[in-house]
Amino acid sequence: MADDYLHGHHESVLRSHTWRTAENSAGYLVPHLAPGLQVLDIGAGPGTITIDLARIVAPGRVVGIETTDEILATARSNARAADAPGSLSFEKGNVYDLAYDDDTFDVVHAHQVLQHLSDPVAALREMARVCKPGGVIAARDADYGAMTWFPAVAGIGRWQAAYRETAYSGGYYPDAGRMLKSWAQQAGLADVSATGSVWCYASDDEVAWWADLWADRVVHSDFARQALERSVADRDELELLRTAWQDWGSRGDAWFLVPHGEILCRAPG
């Protein structure tokens, strides 16, 4: 099964993904990690979270998987630059058909992955297959429909609507955060614990960073391509969305909240 990743790997996307750490993106999982555990990180992207996980569980084995050679090369380069543990590796893989035996890993983790899949329940079942009985399955996803901001720049509202329409029309789930608990139950996972956490961009530097990367993403990333292909927006409107992000980012009182859903589950068995 091949899904068309909505963001792609444009520089503006990697600028966002490289900011992510275990502390700011997997805090709900970290207390359940310990040295020696075997971890699979699905959708590792540039690898910054994966590198942190490897440090926490060293000398345990950590494998980060991605779908393209380009982003795998980036992750490996980042791991070398960070002097990551030698027990860390990055491999090509597909969450619907993982190339590992049953009951291989103690922890299977996916950050901002399920929202981009056409069948997240099937993905969770496959994650459970490679997880040892009683092992931890963890997932965290944003909820685009619940994102909120100030001041109420009209174009940001149109961005939110266009993003959600582009994702849903492709068969994906931009509001995945609120759906994780239900998907875990449908997948037959055990001891499902659902929580939530947020990213908040409020300082001048944070606002400028968030606004600049989205001003670029709405015209350069795969979101722009898919919005055009699905007739959600035309080039002129994408440029208006870019201007809206620049406008919002210039406001001294700007504030943006990104809510996330999280699940911690146990593999059946």
C-alpha positions as CSV (number, residue, x, y, z in Angstrom):
1,M,0.0,0.0,0.0
2,A,1.5,3.4,-1.0
3,D,0.3,6.6,0.5
4,D,1.2,10.1,-0.8
5,Y,2.9,11.8,2.1
6,L,1.2,15.2,2.4
7,H,4.3,17.2,3.5
8,G,7.1,15.7,1.5
9,H,10.6,16.5,2.4
10,H,11.2,20.0,1.2
11,E,13.7,22.1,3.3
12,S,10.8,24.0,5.0
13,V,9.4,20.7,6.2
14,L,12.7,19.4,7.4
15,R,13.3,22.7,9.2
16,S,10.3,21.8,11.3
17,H,11.0,18.1,11.7
18,T,14.6,18.6,12.8
19,W,13.4,20.8,15.7
20,R,11.7,17.7,17.2
21,T,13.3,15.9,20.2
22,A,12.2,13.2,22.5
23,E,11.6,15.9,25.1
24,N,9.3,18.1,23.1
25,S,7.6,15.3,21.0
26,A,7.7,12.0,22.9
27,G,7.6,13.0,26.6
28,Y,4.7,10.7,27.2
29,L,6.8,7.7,26.1
30,V,10.2,8.5,27.7
31,P,9.2,7.3,31.3
32,H,8.5,3.9,29.8
33,L,12.0,3.5,28.2
34,A,15.1,1.9,29.8
35,P,18.6,0.9,28.8
36,G,18.7,-2.3,26.8
37,L,15.2,-2.1,25.2
38,Q,14.8,-2.8,21.5
39,V,12.9,0.1,19.8
40,L,11.4,0.6,16.3
41,D,10.8,4.2,15.3
42,I,8.4,4.4,12.3
43,G,8.5,7.5,10.1
44,A,11.8,8.7,11.6
45,G,12.2,11.6,9.3
46,P,15.5,13.4,9.8
47,G,16.1,11.2,12.9
48,T,16.3,13.7,15.7
49,I,13.7,12.0,17.9
50,T,15.2,8.6,17.0
51,I,18.7,9.7,18.0
52,D,17.3,10.7,21.4
53,L,15.5,7.4,21.9
54,A,18.8,5.6,21.0
55,R,20.6,7.5,23.7
56,I,18.0,6.7,26.3
57,V,17.9,2.9,25.6
58,A,21.6,2.4,24.8
59,P,23.0,-0.2,24.5
60,G,19.6,-1.4,23.2
61,R,19.0,-1.6,19.5
62,V,17.0,1.2,17.8
63,V,15.9,1.1,14.2
64,G,14.4,4.1,12.5
65,I,12.5,3.4,9.3
66,E,11.6,5.7,6.4
67,T,10.2,5.2,2.9
68,T,12.8,7.2,0.8
69,D,16.5,7.0,0.3
70,E,16.8,10.8,0.4
71,I,15.4,11.2,4.0
72,L,17.3,8.1,5.2
73,A,20.6,9.7,4.0
74,T,19.6,12.8,6.0
75,A,18.9,10.8,9.1
76,R,22.1,8.9,8.9
77,S,24.1,12.1,8.4
78,N,22.4,13.7,11.5
79,A,23.2,10.6,13.5
80,R,26.9,10.8,12.6
81,A,27.0,14.5,13.4
82,A,25.3,13.8,16.8
83,D,27.7,10.9,17.6
84,A,24.7,8.7,18.1
85,P,25.1,5.3,19.7
86,G,26.3,2.5,17.4
87,S,23.2,0.5,18.2
88,L,21.2,2.9,16.1
89,S,20.4,2.2,12.4
90,F,18.1,3.6,9.8
91,E,16.4,1.3,7.3
92,K,13.9,1.6,4.4
93,G,10.5,0.2,5.4
94,N,6.8,0.4,5.0
95,V,4.5,0.5,8.1
96,Y,2.0,-1.7,6.4
97,D,4.5,-4.5,5.8
98,L,7.4,-4.3,8.2
99,A,10.4,-6.4,7.4
100,Y,10.8,-7.8,10.9
101,D,9.7,-11.1,12.5
102,D,6.8,-11.2,14.9
103,D,7.6,-10.2,18.5
104,T,10.9,-8.5,17.7
105,F,10.8,-5.1,19.5
106,D,10.0,-4.0,23.1
107,V,8.7,-0.6,21.9
108,V,7.2,0.5,18.5
109,H,6.8,4.2,18.2
110,A,5.3,6.5,15.5
111,H,5.3,10.3,15.7
112,Q,3.1,12.2,13.3
113,V,2.7,9.1,11.1
114,L,-0.9,7.8,11.4
115,Q,-2.5,11.1,10.2
116,H,-0.8,10.5,6.8
117,L,-2.0,7.0,6.3
118,S,-5.1,5.8,4.5
119,D,-5.5,2.8,6.9
120,P,-4.1,3.7,10.3
121,V,-5.8,0.7,12.0
122,A,-3.9,-1.7,9.6
123,A,-0.7,0.2,10.5
124,L,-1.3,-0.2,14.2
125,R,-2.0,-3.9,13.8
126,E,1.3,-4.3,11.9
127,M,3.1,-2.4,14.6
128,A,1.6,-4.8,17.2
129,R,2.8,-7.8,15.1
130,V,6.5,-6.8,15.5
131,C,6.1,-5.8,19.1
132,K,6.7,-8.4,21.8
133,P,3.6,-9.5,23.8
134,G,3.1,-6.9,26.5
135,G,5.4,-4.5,24.8
136,V,4.7,-0.8,24.3
137,I,3.1,0.7,21.2
138,A,3.2,4.5,21.2
139,A,1.8,7.0,18.7
140,R,1.4,10.8,18.8
141,D,-0.4,12.9,16.2
142,A,-1.4,16.5,15.8
143,D,-5.1,17.6,15.4
144,Y,-5.3,20.2,12.7
145,G,-9.0,20.9,13.3
146,A,-8.2,21.8,16.9
147,M,-5.3,24.1,16.2
148,T,-5.9,27.7,17.4
149,W,-4.1,31.0,17.2
150,F,-4.2,34.7,17.9
151,P,-4.7,37.2,16.4
152,A,-7.5,36.0,14.0
153,V,-5.8,36.6,10.7
154,A,-8.4,35.4,8.2
155,G,-5.9,33.8,5.9
156,I,-4.7,31.4,8.6
157,G,-8.3,30.1,8.9
158,R,-8.3,29.5,5.2
159,W,-5.0,27.7,5.5
160,Q,-6.4,25.4,8.2
161,A,-9.5,24.6,6.0
162,A,-7.4,24.1,2.9
163,Y,-5.0,21.8,4.7
164,R,-7.7,19.7,6.2
165,E,-9.6,19.5,2.8
166,T,-6.4,18.5,1.0
167,A,-5.7,15.7,3.5
168,Y,-9.2,14.4,3.7
169,S,-9.7,14.4,0.0
170,G,-6.6,12.2,-0.3
171,G,-8.0,9.7,2.1
172,Y,-6.0,10.8,5.1
173,Y,-6.7,12.1,8.6
174,P,-5.5,15.6,9.6
175,D,-7.5,15.5,12.8
176,A,-5.8,12.2,13.8
177,G,-5.0,13.3,17.4
178,R,-8.6,12.9,18.5
179,M,-8.9,9.5,16.7
180,L,-5.9,7.6,18.2
181,K,-7.8,6.0,21.1
182,S,-10.5,4.7,18.7
183,W,-8.0,3.4,16.2
184,A,-6.1,1.6,18.9
185,Q,-9.3,-0.1,20.1
186,Q,-10.2,-1.1,16.6
187,A,-6.7,-2.6,16.2
188,G,-7.2,-4.8,19.2
189,L,-4.5,-3.3,21.3
190,A,-4.5,-3.7,25.1
191,D,-4.4,-1.3,28.0
192,V,-5.0,1.7,25.8
193,S,-4.0,4.9,27.6
194,A,-4.9,8.1,25.8
195,T,-3.4,11.5,26.7
196,G,-2.7,14.9,25.1
197,S,0.0,17.5,24.9
198,V,0.7,20.7,22.9
199,W,3.3,22.7,21.1
200,C,2.9,26.4,21.8
201,Y,4.7,29.0,19.8
202,A,4.5,32.3,21.7
203,S,7.9,34.0,22.0
204,D,9.1,36.3,19.2
205,D,11.6,33.8,17.9
206,E,9.1,30.9,18.0
207,V,6.5,32.9,16.2
208,A,8.9,34.0,13.5
209,W,10.2,30.5,13.0
210,W,6.7,28.9,12.8
211,A,5.4,31.6,10.4
212,D,8.4,31.5,8.1
213,L,8.4,27.8,7.7
214,W,4.7,27.7,6.9
215,A,5.0,30.6,4.6
216,D,7.4,28.5,2.7
217,R,5.5,25.2,3.0
218,V,2.3,26.5,1.6
219,V,4.0,27.2,-1.7
220,H,6.9,24.8,-1.9
221,S,6.1,21.6,-0.1
222,D,4.1,18.6,-1.3
223,F,1.1,20.1,0.4
224,A,1.1,22.8,-2.3
225,R,1.3,20.1,-5.0
226,Q,-1.5,18.1,-3.6
227,A,-3.7,21.1,-3.0
228,L,-3.3,22.1,-6.6
229,E,-3.9,18.5,-7.9
230,R,-7.1,18.1,-5.9
231,S,-8.4,21.6,-6.8
232,V,-8.5,22.7,-3.2
233,A,-6.6,25.9,-4.1
234,D,-4.9,27.5,-7.1
235,R,-1.5,29.2,-7.2
236,D,-2.9,32.6,-6.4
237,E,-4.6,31.4,-3.3
238,L,-1.5,29.6,-2.1
239,E,0.3,32.9,-2.5
240,L,-2.4,34.5,-0.4
241,L,-1.9,31.9,2.3
242,R,1.8,32.6,2.3
243,T,1.1,36.3,2.8
244,A,-1.3,35.5,5.6
245,W,1.4,33.6,7.4
246,Q,3.9,36.4,6.9
247,D,1.2,38.9,8.2
248,W,0.5,36.7,11.3
249,G,4.2,36.3,12.0
250,S,4.7,40.1,12.1
251,R,2.2,40.6,14.9
252,G,3.8,41.3,18.2
253,D,1.0,39.5,20.1
254,A,1.0,36.4,17.9
255,W,0.4,33.0,19.5
256,F,-0.2,29.5,18.1
257,L,-1.2,26.2,19.7
258,V,-0.8,22.8,18.2
259,P,-2.7,20.1,20.2
260,H,-1.8,16.4,20.0
261,G,-3.3,13.2,20.9
262,E,-1.1,10.4,22.3
263,I,-1.6,6.7,22.9
264,L,0.4,4.2,24.9
265,C,-0.8,0.6,24.4
266,R,0.3,-2.9,25.0
267,A,0.8,-5.5,22.3
268,P,-1.7,-8.4,22.8
269,G,-0.4,-11.9,23.5
